[in-house]
Amino acid sequence: MDRITAIINASLELLEPPVRLSSADWSEQNITLTSSVSSRTGRLRLYPWQRAACDFADSPDVSSLVLMWPSQALGKTLVLQSILGHSIVQNPAPSLILQPTVDMSESFAKTKFFPVINATPELKGLIKLEADNRLQGQGANSVLTTRFPGGFCVIGSAGSEASLRSFSCKLLLFDEVSLYDPSAGTGGDPITLALRRSETFADSKSIYASTPAINPGCRISMEYEDSSKHRWTCTCPNCALPWVFAWADVRWDKSVGKDGKTVHEVRGTWMQCPHCQSRYNDKARVQMALSGSFVAERPEITHKIGLHASALITPLPARKGFGGSKMAEFADEFLKSSKRGSFYMRGFKNTILAEAYEVEEEKDIPIETLLNRRETYPTFEETGEPILHERAGLITAAIDIQQSRLEMEIVAHGANNETWGLLYHVERGNPDLPATWENLKQLLLKQYRHPSGRLLTVYLVFVDCAYKPDAAYRFARRGGLYNVMCTRGTSGYAPAGQMSVSKSVGNNERMLLIRVDGVKNSLYDLLQVEQPGSGYQHFPLNHELGYDEYYFSTLLSEKVKLNASGRPTWVKKASQSRNEGWDLRVYNMAACEFANPNWAAVEKTHAQAVANPWNEPKGGTVREYTIKAPAPNAPISLLDMPKPQPRRQPKSGFVSSLFEN
């Protein structure tokens, strides 16, 4: 009888409904993190701000949740994974995860979504992968559908209309919304299109998560401004007053060095309470952060919860070299960003402070300012050719194709965005004829003398192929130079911390796309640097190098202006003005960014003596260096040009590659 009773009781237990858990509790009990997903491996343990976000998402009163968090530091992606995993198991429904691009959708699926599923048994047994056959011929390979009992999850791209049609969704997860294109193809705003797909569900939820970008026009900032505006708030142990960590609270000592310059002692960085002026080290900062909570600025708004927190509350360890202080690491990054210009300061504000970078309409730089700053470059006596500055270590070139001419600029680059214009050249002729390109080819093969005794050549050439692309392709493929890349500029800003240059879609390994707005912002700031050194733009007075008044009129031909939607955009000052000088310098800056030189290694190479400086030219100027010991001749280029890799062609896109794993 007892055995029969035990069997009956065991059978009845199988009929009991599963225990209902919150998203946070379910995640901590079921999700296991692997090394491919997180530096914290093992069973998931949510930080207080992650748990708070999950609890808000569970609330039946909340229809929208906005996470305006920094990049990597607080784990916003884990929050999305926790909410989605909990939904799949305990509240299955149609879901959509929208990434900015097809490549980011593929990366999210491969590196974040499926590793968590494979490491979580409760999820792995429910998920089924398939391509959406209904969308064949409509970008189906950009849409990945995972099915489970009671629902499905689509991982799509905000730039693809195929990701936003033919299905309804209850749960919408918008990841990195600040990087979304304004329109999904020709269909309009991707978020608006996706929200239309949730109208059949009265209890639908939309989660917006992103690091901020450029303002005006930053989408996550706009969503946050329409929300309850919660901020992570700590309490000062000394005065017991609420404290929202801000960059103004980060302090460090300064002193004056022997050379009269300011020395920043960042290793001793501390946090200072704005109320009682109490100082706290990095360990105390983390303890305060972990005991904080979200406090609403607009508590009357309960349906749309916005959560903002910066990396100043992160408990993650510091990188080596900062004495274990994350504050010291942030202070060092702030000082470097301040020195390097707006493009880097934008990255600091976006990825650490979780604040949008404000762009305003710029004041014009007078042409006379740049004309008067020109300097006479030293030249080699025998040929009259310019000698490179000792801080120059990389040479790039950019070519712009016009109807009846080619325009080219060659630029030398140093560390921290310091540049030297070496040549601005206009070649008259038909760009479709190979003979027009021949003189440019000879100029690109030229060797430039460096004070170290080495000879440098042009490392990388960017050719703008927006006009007459066939001529650009011919020169890149059959022009006899190995380092020529075709490029095309597109409006917009690269994600903070990522390159402005990216590979094009397709098989052309020598075609690159450049998001030019961020590069233009940085260039405009650099042109206003007044002291030689970091960020300074040098221009030659040597008349044969081509930097005359016409060049500077084309260099200063554009300005940033807010368009009708409030977004900053670069436009010509006059519709008929020439802007080749501006475009060429933008492409040269992008080429240097793409080359990504190791400046410490370049400086070390320059410091090494050479046995046969400048190949012992006859006559010439006196060289200001000392040969300490014999050494082999340095190669012509300091860097090895990366060989283009053929693009792998999967049989059916990234969906098939997931099946293979």
DOMIRO-976499 format. One line per 10 residues: number of its first residue (from 1); for each residue x, y negated, z of C-alpha. Coordinates in nm, 3 decimals. Layout:
residues N
NUM> X,Y,Z ~ ...;
end
This chain:
residues 661
1> 0.000,0.000,0.000 ~ 0.281,-0.242,0.088 ~ 0.444,-0.175,-0.246 ~ 0.121,-0.246,-0.433 ~ 0.077,-0.569,-0.237 ~ 0.430,-0.678,-0.323 ~ 0.368,-0.611,-0.693 ~ 0.043,-0.809,-0.682 ~ 0.209,-1.101,-0.505 ~ 0.495,-1.103,-0.755;
11> 0.247,-1.101,-1.042 ~ 0.053,-1.390,-0.889 ~ 0.374,-1.590,-0.854 ~ 0.425,-1.561,-1.230 ~ 0.087,-1.725,-1.283 ~ 0.169,-2.023,-1.066 ~ 0.231,-2.343,-1.264 ~ 0.589,-2.470,-1.267 ~ 0.687,-2.712,-0.995 ~ 0.648,-3.070,-1.115;
21> 0.974,-3.258,-1.072 ~ 1.071,-3.615,-1.145 ~ 1.306,-3.679,-1.436 ~ 1.592,-3.748,-1.196 ~ 1.536,-3.437,-0.983 ~ 1.488,-3.211,-1.285 ~ 1.806,-3.342,-1.447 ~ 2.019,-3.289,-1.138 ~ 1.885,-2.935,-1.094 ~ 1.922,-2.826,-1.457;
31> 2.166,-3.033,-1.666 ~ 2.531,-2.930,-1.673 ~ 2.788,-3.168,-1.820 ~ 3.073,-3.032,-2.030 ~ 3.405,-3.201,-2.105 ~ 3.281,-3.289,-2.456 ~ 3.004,-3.505,-2.307 ~ 3.143,-3.657,-1.988 ~ 3.459,-3.693,-1.781 ~ 3.251,-3.573,-1.485;
41> 3.201,-3.207,-1.566 ~ 2.969,-2.970,-1.383 ~ 2.618,-3.017,-1.248 ~ 2.484,-3.364,-1.321 ~ 2.476,-3.610,-1.034 ~ 2.304,-3.936,-1.118 ~ 2.427,-4.271,-0.994 ~ 2.166,-4.481,-0.809 ~ 2.101,-4.704,-1.112 ~ 2.051,-4.399,-1.335;
51> 1.806,-4.247,-1.088 ~ 1.618,-4.577,-1.062 ~ 1.587,-4.594,-1.442 ~ 1.450,-4.239,-1.455 ~ 1.197,-4.319,-1.180 ~ 1.072,-4.623,-1.371 ~ 1.036,-4.409,-1.684 ~ 0.823,-4.159,-1.488 ~ 0.583,-4.426,-1.359 ~ 0.239,-4.409,-1.526;
61> 0.218,-4.790,-1.506 ~ 0.527,-4.838,-1.723 ~ 0.488,-4.826,-2.102 ~ 0.830,-4.975,-2.192 ~ 1.172,-4.954,-2.028 ~ 1.466,-5.175,-2.133 ~ 1.824,-5.081,-2.038 ~ 2.063,-5.368,-2.110 ~ 2.378,-5.198,-1.985 ~ 2.747,-5.211,-2.078;
71> 2.920,-4.962,-2.303 ~ 3.013,-4.629,-2.138 ~ 3.054,-4.765,-1.783 ~ 2.709,-4.686,-1.637 ~ 2.588,-4.386,-1.838 ~ 2.282,-4.512,-2.023 ~ 2.296,-4.219,-2.270 ~ 2.266,-3.973,-1.981 ~ 1.950,-4.155,-1.875 ~ 1.802,-4.102,-2.223;
81> 1.904,-3.735,-2.217 ~ 1.751,-3.687,-1.872 ~ 1.421,-3.845,-1.975 ~ 1.406,-3.644,-2.298 ~ 1.506,-3.313,-2.137 ~ 1.246,-3.357,-1.863 ~ 0.983,-3.434,-2.128 ~ 1.069,-3.123,-2.334 ~ 1.036,-2.889,-2.036 ~ 0.764,-3.042,-1.818;
91> 0.566,-3.273,-2.042 ~ 0.624,-3.161,-2.405 ~ 0.516,-3.406,-2.674 ~ 0.631,-3.541,-3.010 ~ 0.941,-3.756,-2.960 ~ 1.170,-3.979,-3.166 ~ 1.534,-4.076,-3.105 ~ 1.635,-4.363,-3.331 ~ 2.002,-4.444,-3.393 ~ 2.129,-4.746,-3.592;
101> 2.276,-4.547,-3.884 ~ 2.276,-4.199,-4.034 ~ 2.636,-4.146,-3.920 ~ 2.546,-4.243,-3.563 ~ 2.247,-4.007,-3.573 ~ 2.479,-3.726,-3.679 ~ 2.732,-3.816,-3.412 ~ 2.464,-3.835,-3.140 ~ 2.327,-3.495,-3.237 ~ 2.666,-3.324,-3.251;
111> 2.848,-3.483,-2.959 ~ 2.576,-3.571,-2.708 ~ 2.238,-3.408,-2.771 ~ 2.321,-3.047,-2.857 ~ 2.615,-3.001,-2.617 ~ 2.376,-3.084,-2.332 ~ 2.111,-2.850,-2.472 ~ 2.360,-2.564,-2.513 ~ 2.481,-2.611,-2.153 ~ 2.125,-2.620,-2.011;
121> 1.959,-2.275,-2.022 ~ 1.609,-2.414,-1.961 ~ 1.641,-2.627,-2.275 ~ 1.840,-2.388,-2.494 ~ 1.566,-2.127,-2.489 ~ 1.304,-2.375,-2.609 ~ 1.480,-2.564,-2.888 ~ 1.460,-2.467,-3.254 ~ 1.656,-2.657,-3.521 ~ 1.525,-2.730,-3.867;
131> 1.540,-2.985,-4.144 ~ 1.212,-3.160,-4.216 ~ 1.110,-3.009,-4.551 ~ 0.826,-3.258,-4.590 ~ 1.082,-3.531,-4.656 ~ 1.280,-3.364,-4.933 ~ 1.384,-3.627,-5.184 ~ 1.308,-3.903,-4.931 ~ 1.627,-3.893,-4.728 ~ 1.547,-3.565,-4.552;
141> 1.911,-3.503,-4.473 ~ 1.907,-3.815,-4.252 ~ 1.628,-3.666,-4.038 ~ 1.689,-3.383,-3.792 ~ 1.388,-3.218,-3.630 ~ 1.414,-3.003,-3.319 ~ 1.099,-2.813,-3.229 ~ 0.990,-2.673,-2.895 ~ 0.659,-2.542,-2.753 ~ 0.416,-2.831,-2.740;
151> 0.611,-3.080,-2.949 ~ 0.917,-3.177,-3.149 ~ 1.198,-3.434,-3.142 ~ 1.314,-3.623,-3.449 ~ 1.664,-3.774,-3.453 ~ 1.667,-4.039,-3.722 ~ 1.823,-4.360,-3.849 ~ 1.680,-4.709,-3.810 ~ 1.793,-4.787,-4.164 ~ 1.598,-4.499,-4.317;
161> 1.226,-4.515,-4.385 ~ 1.228,-4.135,-4.389 ~ 1.293,-4.142,-4.012 ~ 0.978,-4.346,-3.952 ~ 0.707,-4.181,-4.158 ~ 0.480,-3.876,-4.167 ~ 0.456,-3.811,-3.791 ~ 0.323,-3.958,-3.468 ~ 0.527,-3.974,-3.148 ~ 0.448,-4.014,-2.780;
171> 0.803,-4.076,-2.656 ~ 1.023,-4.325,-2.843 ~ 1.392,-4.359,-2.754 ~ 1.562,-4.655,-2.923 ~ 1.939,-4.622,-2.875 ~ 2.180,-4.912,-2.943 ~ 1.897,-5.130,-3.072 ~ 2.122,-5.436,-3.104 ~ 2.289,-5.265,-3.401 ~ 1.967,-5.198,-3.595;
181> 1.939,-5.352,-3.939 ~ 1.658,-5.609,-3.967 ~ 1.470,-5.380,-4.205 ~ 1.440,-5.003,-4.254 ~ 1.502,-5.004,-4.627 ~ 1.225,-5.225,-4.762 ~ 0.976,-5.125,-4.493 ~ 1.039,-5.399,-4.238 ~ 1.148,-5.400,-3.874 ~ 1.234,-5.038,-3.775;
191> 1.115,-5.076,-3.414 ~ 0.779,-5.214,-3.524 ~ 0.740,-4.927,-3.772 ~ 0.825,-4.672,-3.503 ~ 0.584,-4.825,-3.250 ~ 0.304,-4.789,-3.504 ~ 0.367,-4.413,-3.487 ~ 0.281,-4.406,-3.116 ~ -0.057,-4.581,-3.133 ~ -0.253,-4.255,-3.120;
201> -0.113,-4.187,-2.770 ~ -0.261,-4.409,-2.499 ~ 0.016,-4.303,-2.257 ~ 0.309,-4.342,-2.499 ~ 0.644,-4.470,-2.371 ~ 0.921,-4.658,-2.545 ~ 1.275,-4.675,-2.403 ~ 1.516,-4.940,-2.535 ~ 1.884,-4.887,-2.450 ~ 2.175,-5.089,-2.582;
211> 2.486,-5.288,-2.516 ~ 2.412,-5.652,-2.610 ~ 2.555,-5.807,-2.927 ~ 2.531,-6.153,-3.084 ~ 2.282,-6.417,-2.975 ~ 2.059,-6.560,-3.116 ~ 1.911,-6.244,-3.265 ~ 2.030,-5.982,-3.013 ~ 1.741,-5.733,-3.002 ~ 1.809,-5.587,-2.657;
221> 1.833,-5.940,-2.512 ~ 1.498,-6.030,-2.666 ~ 1.335,-5.717,-2.522 ~ 1.488,-5.787,-2.181 ~ 1.364,-6.147,-2.181 ~ 1.009,-6.017,-2.234 ~ 1.037,-5.777,-1.938 ~ 1.039,-5.786,-1.558 ~ 1.412,-5.875,-1.568 ~ 1.539,-5.651,-1.290;
231> 1.908,-5.695,-1.200 ~ 2.127,-5.464,-0.995 ~ 2.162,-5.641,-0.662 ~ 2.407,-5.561,-0.383 ~ 2.435,-5.694,-0.028 ~ 2.740,-5.870,0.116 ~ 2.845,-5.678,0.432 ~ 2.951,-6.002,0.599 ~ 2.663,-6.244,0.539 ~ 2.396,-5.983,0.446;
241> 2.277,-6.198,0.154 ~ 2.181,-6.049,-0.184 ~ 2.461,-6.054,-0.439 ~ 2.442,-5.994,-0.814 ~ 2.801,-5.939,-0.922 ~ 2.913,-6.200,-1.178 ~ 3.243,-6.265,-1.352 ~ 3.284,-6.589,-1.157 ~ 3.315,-6.370,-0.844 ~ 3.626,-6.194,-0.978;
251> 3.939,-6.374,-0.856 ~ 4.316,-6.327,-0.866 ~ 4.624,-6.522,-0.768 ~ 4.815,-6.739,-1.012 ~ 5.167,-6.878,-0.994 ~ 5.408,-7.076,-1.213 ~ 5.690,-6.882,-1.377 ~ 6.045,-6.997,-1.444 ~ 5.944,-7.108,-1.792 ~ 5.669,-7.327,-1.650;
261> 5.389,-7.101,-1.776 ~ 5.109,-6.965,-1.558 ~ 5.162,-6.611,-1.426 ~ 4.845,-6.415,-1.349 ~ 4.880,-6.164,-1.064 ~ 4.595,-5.938,-1.176 ~ 4.701,-5.633,-0.974 ~ 4.575,-5.811,-0.664 ~ 4.231,-5.895,-0.808 ~ 3.946,-5.916,-0.558;
271> 3.570,-5.981,-0.547 ~ 3.460,-6.293,-0.359 ~ 3.112,-6.337,-0.217 ~ 2.957,-6.657,-0.361 ~ 2.776,-6.723,-0.030 ~ 3.033,-6.672,0.248 ~ 3.356,-6.652,0.041 ~ 3.446,-6.312,0.192 ~ 3.697,-6.113,-0.011 ~ 3.656,-5.744,-0.102;
281> 3.895,-5.503,-0.267 ~ 3.799,-5.255,-0.539 ~ 3.702,-4.978,-0.298 ~ 3.466,-5.209,-0.109 ~ 3.320,-5.325,-0.442 ~ 3.227,-4.967,-0.534 ~ 3.070,-4.905,-0.192 ~ 2.855,-5.218,-0.225 ~ 2.754,-5.121,-0.579 ~ 2.645,-4.768,-0.483;
291> 2.422,-4.904,-0.206 ~ 2.251,-5.161,-0.428 ~ 1.911,-5.158,-0.599 ~ 1.724,-5.325,-0.884 ~ 1.545,-5.648,-0.788 ~ 1.293,-5.808,-1.026 ~ 1.308,-6.170,-1.129 ~ 0.952,-6.141,-1.265 ~ 0.779,-5.882,-1.043 ~ 0.437,-5.969,-1.186;
301> 0.529,-5.780,-1.504 ~ 0.478,-5.409,-1.431 ~ 0.420,-5.253,-1.774 ~ 0.758,-5.347,-1.925 ~ 1.054,-5.297,-1.693 ~ 1.388,-5.447,-1.791 ~ 1.703,-5.331,-1.611 ~ 2.031,-5.523,-1.640 ~ 2.363,-5.424,-1.485 ~ 2.723,-5.496,-1.577;
311> 3.037,-5.285,-1.563 ~ 3.133,-5.476,-1.248 ~ 2.939,-5.211,-1.052 ~ 3.103,-4.911,-1.221 ~ 3.260,-4.646,-0.995 ~ 3.477,-4.512,-1.277 ~ 3.853,-4.505,-1.207 ~ 4.092,-4.761,-1.352 ~ 4.339,-4.681,-1.626 ~ 4.701,-4.627,-1.536;
321> 4.907,-4.936,-1.468 ~ 4.655,-5.130,-1.257 ~ 4.717,-4.982,-0.914 ~ 4.384,-4.799,-0.912 ~ 4.186,-5.125,-0.934 ~ 3.912,-5.145,-1.196 ~ 3.886,-5.518,-1.125 ~ 4.253,-5.561,-1.217 ~ 4.189,-5.377,-1.545 ~ 3.894,-5.604,-1.625;
331> 4.095,-5.917,-1.538 ~ 4.375,-5.806,-1.770 ~ 4.126,-5.743,-2.051 ~ 3.965,-6.083,-1.995 ~ 4.300,-6.263,-2.024 ~ 4.390,-6.076,-2.342 ~ 4.048,-6.144,-2.496 ~ 4.072,-6.515,-2.412 ~ 4.405,-6.530,-2.592 ~ 4.300,-6.339,-2.903;
341> 3.986,-6.531,-2.997 ~ 3.609,-6.504,-3.013 ~ 3.595,-6.158,-3.172 ~ 3.771,-6.008,-2.868 ~ 3.588,-6.227,-2.616 ~ 3.263,-6.109,-2.770 ~ 3.369,-5.750,-2.701 ~ 3.448,-5.837,-2.339 ~ 3.111,-6.001,-2.279 ~ 2.917,-5.728,-2.459;
351> 3.086,-5.416,-2.326 ~ 3.181,-5.523,-1.973 ~ 2.947,-5.801,-1.865 ~ 2.653,-5.663,-2.068 ~ 2.579,-6.014,-2.192 ~ 2.506,-6.131,-2.545 ~ 2.773,-6.346,-2.705 ~ 2.628,-6.687,-2.785 ~ 2.704,-6.822,-3.133 ~ 2.632,-7.185,-3.207;
361> 2.663,-7.389,-3.522 ~ 3.028,-7.489,-3.553 ~ 3.165,-7.838,-3.607 ~ 3.361,-7.893,-3.925 ~ 3.741,-7.874,-3.918 ~ 3.882,-8.171,-4.115 ~ 4.103,-8.067,-4.407 ~ 4.364,-8.317,-4.288 ~ 4.408,-8.118,-3.967 ~ 4.540,-7.816,-4.157;
371> 4.723,-8.016,-4.423 ~ 4.920,-8.202,-4.157 ~ 5.015,-7.887,-3.968 ~ 5.194,-7.729,-4.265 ~ 5.557,-7.644,-4.200 ~ 5.860,-7.585,-4.418 ~ 5.950,-7.217,-4.426 ~ 6.323,-7.128,-4.435 ~ 6.422,-6.992,-4.774 ~ 6.689,-6.767,-4.917;
381> 6.934,-7.002,-5.085 ~ 7.000,-6.794,-5.394 ~ 6.638,-6.737,-5.491 ~ 6.443,-6.996,-5.294 ~ 6.212,-6.724,-5.161 ~ 6.067,-6.767,-4.810 ~ 6.217,-6.577,-4.517 ~ 5.971,-6.414,-4.278 ~ 5.934,-6.536,-3.921 ~ 6.089,-6.309,-3.660;
391> 5.745,-6.235,-3.507 ~ 5.598,-6.117,-3.841 ~ 5.572,-5.742,-3.876 ~ 5.301,-5.656,-4.129 ~ 5.221,-5.795,-4.474 ~ 4.882,-5.766,-4.642 ~ 4.729,-5.907,-4.960 ~ 4.376,-5.978,-5.082 ~ 4.253,-6.031,-5.438 ~ 3.933,-6.202,-5.548;
401> 3.802,-6.145,-5.901 ~ 3.642,-6.436,-6.086 ~ 3.511,-6.463,-6.442 ~ 3.829,-6.605,-6.595 ~ 4.094,-6.562,-6.329 ~ 4.227,-6.362,-6.035 ~ 4.304,-6.529,-5.704 ~ 4.537,-6.368,-5.450 ~ 4.676,-6.449,-5.107 ~ 4.962,-6.268,-4.935;
411> 4.976,-6.302,-4.556 ~ 5.226,-6.192,-4.291 ~ 5.082,-6.087,-3.955 ~ 5.221,-6.084,-3.604 ~ 5.084,-5.967,-3.271 ~ 4.771,-6.132,-3.126 ~ 4.639,-6.259,-3.462 ~ 4.929,-6.492,-3.541 ~ 4.968,-6.522,-3.920 ~ 5.189,-6.684,-4.184;
421> 5.054,-6.762,-4.531 ~ 5.318,-6.644,-4.779 ~ 5.159,-6.705,-5.119 ~ 4.838,-6.835,-5.271 ~ 4.836,-6.754,-5.641 ~ 4.584,-6.807,-5.923 ~ 4.632,-6.589,-6.233 ~ 4.440,-6.717,-6.535 ~ 4.307,-6.461,-6.779 ~ 4.041,-6.200,-6.844;
431> 4.018,-5.963,-6.543 ~ 3.909,-5.683,-6.777 ~ 4.253,-5.684,-6.944 ~ 4.538,-5.493,-6.775 ~ 4.784,-5.767,-6.875 ~ 4.609,-6.012,-6.639 ~ 4.687,-5.783,-6.347 ~ 5.050,-5.720,-6.437 ~ 5.190,-6.039,-6.281 ~ 4.996,-5.975,-5.960;
441> 5.140,-5.625,-5.950 ~ 5.495,-5.763,-5.966 ~ 5.419,-6.010,-5.686 ~ 5.281,-5.727,-5.472 ~ 5.599,-5.524,-5.522 ~ 5.815,-5.809,-5.400 ~ 6.041,-5.753,-5.096 ~ 6.040,-6.013,-4.818 ~ 6.345,-6.072,-4.601 ~ 6.302,-6.050,-4.223;
451> 6.552,-6.207,-3.977 ~ 6.621,-5.857,-3.837 ~ 6.791,-5.771,-4.166 ~ 6.508,-5.557,-4.293 ~ 6.309,-5.589,-4.613 ~ 5.930,-5.574,-4.584 ~ 5.678,-5.522,-4.862 ~ 5.302,-5.559,-4.884 ~ 5.157,-5.274,-4.679 ~ 4.791,-5.290,-4.782;
461> 4.593,-5.466,-5.058 ~ 4.218,-5.534,-5.038 ~ 4.043,-5.615,-5.368 ~ 3.695,-5.767,-5.354 ~ 3.492,-5.565,-5.603 ~ 3.161,-5.751,-5.572 ~ 3.222,-5.902,-5.917 ~ 3.354,-5.685,-6.201 ~ 3.387,-5.368,-5.989 ~ 3.516,-5.163,-6.284;
471> 3.822,-5.386,-6.313 ~ 3.888,-5.351,-5.939 ~ 3.852,-4.971,-5.954 ~ 4.093,-4.947,-6.247 ~ 4.357,-5.145,-6.061 ~ 4.308,-4.942,-5.745 ~ 4.325,-4.604,-5.921 ~ 4.558,-4.664,-6.215 ~ 4.740,-4.986,-6.138 ~ 5.055,-4.810,-6.024;
481> 5.026,-4.911,-5.655 ~ 4.944,-4.661,-5.383 ~ 4.814,-4.909,-5.124 ~ 4.518,-5.075,-5.301 ~ 4.166,-5.044,-5.159 ~ 3.844,-5.177,-5.311 ~ 3.626,-5.363,-5.062 ~ 3.287,-5.522,-5.044 ~ 3.173,-5.765,-4.778 ~ 2.835,-5.724,-4.609;
491> 2.668,-5.963,-4.369 ~ 2.643,-5.867,-4.005 ~ 2.862,-5.786,-3.709 ~ 3.048,-5.466,-3.630 ~ 2.958,-5.296,-3.301 ~ 3.161,-5.435,-3.013 ~ 3.481,-5.243,-2.978 ~ 3.459,-5.098,-3.329 ~ 3.631,-5.199,-3.653 ~ 3.473,-5.439,-3.898;
501> 3.593,-5.208,-4.178 ~ 3.418,-4.878,-4.248 ~ 3.415,-4.618,-4.522 ~ 3.155,-4.647,-4.792 ~ 2.885,-4.391,-4.852 ~ 2.986,-4.158,-5.132 ~ 3.297,-3.995,-5.270 ~ 3.512,-4.302,-5.337 ~ 3.798,-4.270,-5.089 ~ 3.930,-4.611,-5.191;
511> 3.609,-4.805,-5.126 ~ 3.557,-4.984,-4.793 ~ 3.273,-5.193,-4.652 ~ 3.350,-5.494,-4.432 ~ 3.103,-5.652,-4.192 ~ 3.236,-6.001,-4.238 ~ 3.045,-6.219,-3.988 ~ 3.254,-6.118,-3.688 ~ 3.577,-6.162,-3.882 ~ 3.464,-6.507,-3.999;
521> 3.380,-6.613,-3.643 ~ 3.724,-6.505,-3.528 ~ 3.901,-6.678,-3.820 ~ 3.721,-7.006,-3.756 ~ 3.829,-6.998,-3.392 ~ 4.187,-6.913,-3.487 ~ 4.207,-7.206,-3.728 ~ 4.149,-7.431,-3.428 ~ 4.442,-7.291,-3.225 ~ 4.689,-7.580,-3.201;
531> 5.005,-7.429,-3.054 ~ 5.228,-7.176,-3.239 ~ 5.209,-6.832,-3.083 ~ 4.909,-6.609,-3.018 ~ 4.631,-6.678,-3.269 ~ 4.810,-6.959,-3.453 ~ 4.769,-6.974,-3.832 ~ 5.089,-7.095,-4.004 ~ 5.075,-7.253,-4.350 ~ 5.379,-7.346,-4.563;
541> 5.467,-7.690,-4.690 ~ 5.681,-7.529,-4.963 ~ 5.490,-7.645,-5.272 ~ 5.575,-7.337,-5.481 ~ 5.374,-7.116,-5.240 ~ 5.045,-7.276,-5.343 ~ 4.901,-7.412,-5.018 ~ 4.781,-7.745,-5.151 ~ 4.470,-7.953,-5.090 ~ 4.263,-7.735,-5.325;
551> 4.348,-7.425,-5.121 ~ 4.237,-7.584,-4.794 ~ 3.915,-7.709,-4.952 ~ 3.830,-7.346,-5.036 ~ 3.951,-7.223,-4.695 ~ 3.713,-7.460,-4.513 ~ 3.421,-7.407,-4.750 ~ 3.182,-7.221,-4.517 ~ 3.014,-7.288,-4.185 ~ 2.793,-7.091,-3.949;
561> 2.427,-7.188,-3.944 ~ 2.120,-7.050,-3.769 ~ 1.872,-6.913,-4.021 ~ 1.493,-6.926,-4.000 ~ 1.483,-6.627,-3.762 ~ 1.744,-6.783,-3.533 ~ 2.026,-6.551,-3.637 ~ 2.371,-6.699,-3.697 ~ 2.483,-6.664,-4.058 ~ 2.774,-6.800,-4.263;
571> 2.684,-7.019,-4.560 ~ 2.868,-7.246,-4.803 ~ 2.881,-7.610,-4.699 ~ 2.777,-7.701,-5.054 ~ 2.614,-7.466,-5.302 ~ 2.875,-7.539,-5.570 ~ 3.183,-7.530,-5.346 ~ 3.456,-7.274,-5.408 ~ 3.523,-7.034,-5.119 ~ 3.795,-6.804,-5.255;
581> 4.053,-6.920,-4.997 ~ 3.810,-6.843,-4.714 ~ 3.719,-6.500,-4.851 ~ 4.080,-6.404,-4.915 ~ 4.187,-6.492,-4.562 ~ 3.887,-6.297,-4.421 ~ 3.989,-5.990,-4.624 ~ 4.350,-6.025,-4.511 ~ 4.238,-6.029,-4.148 ~ 4.022,-5.722,-4.214;
591> 4.318,-5.548,-4.380 ~ 4.532,-5.608,-4.072 ~ 4.253,-5.475,-3.851 ~ 4.221,-5.167,-4.073 ~ 4.599,-5.108,-4.067 ~ 4.587,-5.127,-3.686 ~ 4.964,-5.164,-3.638 ~ 5.136,-5.069,-3.315 ~ 5.289,-5.408,-3.240 ~ 5.504,-5.277,-2.957;
601> 5.661,-5.027,-3.199 ~ 5.706,-5.298,-3.464 ~ 5.882,-5.525,-3.213 ~ 6.105,-5.238,-3.103 ~ 6.196,-5.164,-3.465 ~ 6.285,-5.528,-3.528 ~ 6.509,-5.532,-3.223 ~ 6.721,-5.246,-3.360 ~ 7.025,-5.349,-3.563 ~ 7.068,-5.242,-3.925;
611> 7.396,-5.146,-4.091 ~ 7.322,-5.301,-4.428 ~ 7.108,-5.611,-4.364 ~ 6.909,-5.735,-4.663 ~ 7.118,-5.488,-4.865 ~ 7.409,-5.735,-4.833 ~ 7.282,-6.001,-5.073 ~ 7.540,-6.228,-5.228 ~ 7.548,-6.569,-5.064 ~ 7.232,-6.679,-4.884;
621> 7.147,-6.835,-4.552 ~ 7.312,-6.752,-4.221 ~ 7.111,-6.482,-4.051 ~ 7.033,-6.533,-3.683 ~ 7.084,-6.186,-3.548 ~ 7.372,-5.981,-3.413 ~ 7.467,-5.639,-3.544 ~ 7.536,-5.438,-3.230 ~ 7.601,-5.097,-3.382 ~ 7.576,-4.923,-3.721;
631> 7.237,-4.783,-3.800 ~ 7.081,-4.637,-4.115 ~ 6.896,-4.866,-4.351 ~ 6.536,-4.924,-4.247 ~ 6.267,-4.822,-4.494 ~ 6.107,-5.095,-4.700 ~ 5.778,-5.068,-4.508 ~ 5.759,-5.045,-4.133 ~ 5.450,-4.827,-4.148 ~ 5.350,-4.521,-4.345;
641> 5.046,-4.580,-4.560 ~ 4.768,-4.337,-4.455 ~ 4.679,-4.101,-4.737 ~ 4.310,-4.108,-4.827 ~ 4.136,-3.789,-4.721 ~ 3.879,-3.637,-4.958 ~ 3.528,-3.658,-4.820 ~ 3.396,-3.320,-4.714 ~ 3.075,-3.227,-4.890 ~ 2.850,-3.008,-4.674;
651> 2.598,-2.802,-4.860 ~ 2.299,-2.963,-4.693 ~ 2.429,-3.247,-4.481 ~ 2.487,-3.258,-4.109 ~ 2.176,-3.052,-4.038 ~ 2.345,-2.744,-4.185 ~ 2.662,-2.809,-3.987 ~ 2.460,-2.789,-3.666 ~ 2.322,-2.451,-3.772 ~ 2.678,-2.325,-3.819;
661> 2.780,-2.408,-3.459;
end
